[in-house]
């Protein structure tokens, strides 16, 4: 019986939500260092920030970590002006 690793479409927790949590934990770690909180608080936040990519790697492999750390960029619109299709229709009429 083969077990497939979760992919972006079938993941239990979407990578976008996980990415937000990673950014928040990293920002809190930096804030804790800047404010001068005790070392155990900084260490706990830093370990949490490091544990998130490790958990993603265990759940989805290297590709999931790459998607977590380097999000896909949306392709630029072909019109060159960045208008939505609805706005483009208004200009045409």
DRENPA-3360 file (N, C-alpha, C; in nm, 2 decimals, always signed):
BEGIN
1 = XXXXXXXX = +0.08/-0.12/+0.00/+0.00/+0.00/+0.00/+0.09/+0.12/+0.00 ~ +0.08/+0.20/-0.11/+0.16/+0.32/-0.12/+0.10/+0.44/-0.05 ~ +0.18/+0.53/+0.00/+0.13/+0.65/+0.07/+0.18/+0.77/-0.01 ~ +0.10/+0.85/-0.06/+0.14/+0.97/-0.13/+0.16/+1.09/-0.04 ~ +0.27/+1.16/-0.06/+0.29/+1.28/+0.02/+0.19/+1.39/-0.02 ~ +0.14/+1.47/+0.07/+0.04/+1.57/+0.04/+0.10/+1.68/-0.06 ~ +0.02/+1.72/-0.15/+0.07/+1.83/-0.24/-0.01/+1.95/-0.21 ~ +0.02/+2.06/-0.28/-0.04/+2.19/-0.25/-0.19/+2.18/-0.25;
9 = XXXXXXXX = -0.25/+2.11/-0.34/-0.39/+2.11/-0.35/-0.46/+2.02/-0.25 ~ -0.39/+1.92/-0.19/-0.45/+1.83/-0.10/-0.40/+1.84/+0.04 ~ -0.32/+1.94/+0.07/-0.26/+1.96/+0.20/-0.37/+1.99/+0.30 ~ -0.34/+1.94/+0.43/-0.44/+1.96/+0.53/-0.44/+2.11/+0.57 ~ -0.33/+2.17/+0.58/-0.32/+2.31/+0.61/-0.25/+2.38/+0.49 ~ -0.31/+2.48/+0.43/-0.26/+2.54/+0.31/-0.12/+2.61/+0.35 ~ -0.03/+2.61/+0.25/+0.10/+2.67/+0.27/+0.09/+2.82/+0.29 ~ -0.01/+2.88/+0.24/-0.02/+3.03/+0.26/-0.04/+3.06/+0.41;
17 = XXXXXXXX = -0.12/+2.98/+0.48/-0.15/+3.00/+0.62/-0.02/+2.97/+0.70 ~ +0.05/+2.86/+0.66/+0.17/+2.82/+0.72/+0.28/+2.93/+0.71 ~ +0.28/+2.99/+0.59/+0.38/+3.10/+0.56/+0.35/+3.22/+0.65 ~ +0.23/+3.25/+0.67/+0.19/+3.36/+0.76/+0.24/+3.33/+0.90 ~ +0.22/+3.21/+0.95/+0.26/+3.17/+1.08/+0.41/+3.18/+1.09 ~ +0.48/+3.14/+0.99/+0.63/+3.14/+0.99/+0.68/+3.29/+1.00 ~ +0.62/+3.38/+0.92/+0.65/+3.52/+0.92/+0.62/+3.58/+1.06 ~ +0.51/+3.55/+1.12/+0.48/+3.60/+1.25/+0.57/+3.55/+1.36;
25 = XXXXXXXX = +0.61/+3.42/+1.36/+0.70/+3.37/+1.46/+0.84/+3.43/+1.44 ~ +0.88/+3.45/+1.31/+1.01/+3.51/+1.29/+1.01/+3.66/+1.33 ~ +0.90/+3.73/+1.31/+0.89/+3.87/+1.35/+0.89/+3.88/+1.50 ~ +0.82/+3.79/+1.57/+0.82/+3.79/+1.71/+0.95/+3.76/+1.77 ~ +1.03/+3.67/+1.71/+1.16/+3.64/+1.75/+1.25/+3.77/+1.74 ~ +1.24/+3.83/+1.63/+1.32/+3.96/+1.61/+1.28/+4.06/+1.72 ~ +1.15/+4.08/+1.74/+1.10/+4.17/+1.84/+1.15/+4.14/+1.98 ~ +1.15/+4.01/+2.01/+1.19/+3.97/+2.14/+1.34/+4.00/+2.16;
33 = XXXXXXXX = +1.42/+3.98/+2.06/+1.56/+4.01/+2.07/+1.58/+4.16/+2.09 ~ +1.50/+4.24/+2.01/+1.52/+4.38/+2.01/+1.47/+4.44/+2.14 ~ +1.37/+4.39/+2.20/+1.32/+4.44/+2.33/+1.40/+4.39/+2.45 ~ +1.47/+4.28/+2.43/+1.56/+4.23/+2.53/+1.49/+4.14/+2.63 ~ +1.40/+4.06/+2.58/+1.33/+3.96/+2.66/+1.43/+3.85/+2.70 ~ +1.39/+3.77/+2.80/+1.48/+3.67/+2.85/+1.52/+3.57/+2.74 ~ +1.64/+3.51/+2.76/+1.69/+3.42/+2.66/+1.60/+3.30/+2.63 ~ +1.53/+3.25/+2.74/+1.45/+3.13/+2.72/+1.33/+3.17/+2.63;
41 = XXXXXXXX = +1.28/+3.29/+2.63/+1.17/+3.33/+2.55/+1.22/+3.34/+2.40 ~ +1.33/+3.40/+2.38/+1.39/+3.42/+2.25/+1.42/+3.28/+2.19 ~ +1.47/+3.19/+2.27/+1.51/+3.06/+2.23/+1.38/+2.98/+2.19 ~ +1.27/+2.99/+2.27/+1.15/+2.92/+2.23/+1.09/+2.98/+2.10 ~ +1.09/+3.11/+2.08/+1.04/+3.16/+1.96/+1.13/+3.12/+1.84 ~ +1.26/+3.12/+1.86/+1.35/+3.08/+1.75/+1.33/+2.94/+1.71 ~ +1.32/+2.85/+1.81/+1.30/+2.71/+1.78/+1.16/+2.68/+1.72 ~ +1.06/+2.76/+1.75/+0.93/+2.75/+1.68/+0.95/+2.79/+1.54;
49 = XXXXXXXX = +1.02/+2.90/+1.51/+1.04/+2.95/+1.38/+1.12/+2.84/+1.29 ~ +1.21/+2.77/+1.36/+1.28/+2.67/+1.28/+1.20/+2.54/+1.27 ~ +1.11/+2.51/+1.36/+1.03/+2.39/+1.36/+0.93/+2.39/+1.25 ~ +0.88/+2.51/+1.20/+0.78/+2.52/+1.10/+0.83/+2.46/+0.97 ~ +0.95/+2.51/+0.92/+0.99/+2.45/+0.79/+1.03/+2.30/+0.81 ~ +1.07/+2.26/+0.92/+1.10/+2.11/+0.94/+0.98/+2.03/+0.94 ~ +0.87/+2.08/+1.00/+0.74/+2.01/+0.99/+0.69/+2.00/+0.85 ~ +0.70/+2.11/+0.78/+0.66/+2.11/+0.64/+0.74/+2.01/+0.55;
57 = XXXXXXXX = +0.87/+2.01/+0.58/+0.96/+1.91/+0.51/+0.92/+1.77/+0.54 ~ +0.89/+1.74/+0.66/+0.85/+1.60/+0.70/+0.71/+1.57/+0.64 ~ +0.62/+1.67/+0.62/+0.49/+1.64/+0.57/+0.49/+1.64/+0.42 ~ +0.57/+1.72/+0.35/+0.56/+1.73/+0.21/+0.69/+1.73/+0.13 ~ +0.80/+1.71/+0.20/+0.92/+1.70/+0.13/+0.99/+1.83/+0.09 ~ +1.09/+1.83/+0.02/+1.17/+1.95/-0.02/+1.09/+2.05/-0.10 ~ +1.01/+1.99/-0.19/+0.93/+2.08/-0.28/+0.83/+2.17/-0.19 ~ +0.77/+2.11/-0.09/+0.68/+2.19/+0.00/+0.76/+2.30/+0.07;
65 = XXXXXXXX = +0.88/+2.27/+0.11/+0.96/+2.37/+0.18/+1.00/+2.48/+0.08 ~ +1.03/+2.44/-0.04/+1.06/+2.54/-0.14/+0.94/+2.63/-0.17 ~ +0.82/+2.57/-0.17/+0.70/+2.65/-0.19/+0.67/+2.74/-0.07 ~ +0.70/+2.69/+0.05/+0.68/+2.77/+0.17/+0.77/+2.89/+0.17 ~ +0.90/+2.87/+0.14/+0.99/+2.98/+0.15/+1.00/+3.07/+0.03 ~ +0.97/+3.02/-0.09/+0.97/+3.09/-0.21/+0.83/+3.08/-0.28 ~ +0.74/+3.17/-0.24/+0.60/+3.16/-0.30/+0.60/+3.19/-0.45 ~ +0.51/+3.12/-0.52/+0.49/+3.15/-0.66/+0.45/+3.29/-0.69;
73 = XXXXXXXX = +0.50/+3.35/-0.79/+0.46/+3.48/-0.83/+0.36/+3.47/-0.94 ~ +0.26/+3.56/-0.93/+0.16/+3.56/-1.04/+0.22/+3.61/-1.16 ~ +0.19/+3.55/-1.28/+0.24/+3.61/-1.40/+0.18/+3.74/-1.43 ~ +0.26/+3.83/-1.49/+0.21/+3.96/-1.52/+0.10/+3.95/-1.63 ~ +0.01/+4.05/-1.62/-0.10/+4.05/-1.72/-0.04/+4.08/-1.86 ~ -0.11/+4.03/-1.96/-0.06/+4.05/-2.10/-0.08/+4.19/-2.15 ~ -0.17/+4.26/-2.09/-0.20/+4.39/-2.14/-0.09/+4.49/-2.11 ~ -0.02/+4.47/-2.01/+0.09/+4.56/-1.98/+0.05/+4.68/-1.89;
81 = XXXXXXXX = -0.08/+4.70/-1.87/-0.13/+4.80/-1.79/-0.17/+4.76/-1.65 ~ -0.19/+4.63/-1.63/-0.23/+4.57/-1.51/-0.37/+4.58/-1.48 ~ -0.46/+4.60/-1.58/-0.60/+4.61/-1.56/-0.66/+4.47/-1.55 ~ -0.77/+4.47/-1.47/-0.85/+4.34/-1.47/-0.92/+4.33/-1.60 ~ -0.98/+4.21/-1.62/-1.05/+4.19/-1.75/-1.18/+4.28/-1.75 ~ -1.24/+4.30/-1.63/-1.36/+4.39/-1.63/-1.32/+4.54/-1.66 ~ -1.21/+4.58/-1.61/-1.16/+4.72/-1.64/-1.13/+4.73/-1.78 ~ -1.07/+4.63/-1.84/-1.03/+4.63/-1.98/-1.15/+4.64/-2.07;
89 = XXXXX = -1.26/+4.57/-2.03/-1.39/+4.58/-2.11/-1.45/+4.72/-2.10 ~ -1.43/+4.79/-1.99/-1.48/+4.92/-1.98/-1.41/+5.02/-2.07 ~ -1.28/+4.99/-2.09/-1.20/+5.08/-2.18/-1.23/+5.05/-2.32 ~ -1.27/+4.93/-2.36/-1.30/+4.90/-2.49/-1.43/+4.96/-2.54 ~ -1.53/+4.96/-2.45/-1.66/+5.01/-2.49/-1.67/+5.16/-2.49;
% end
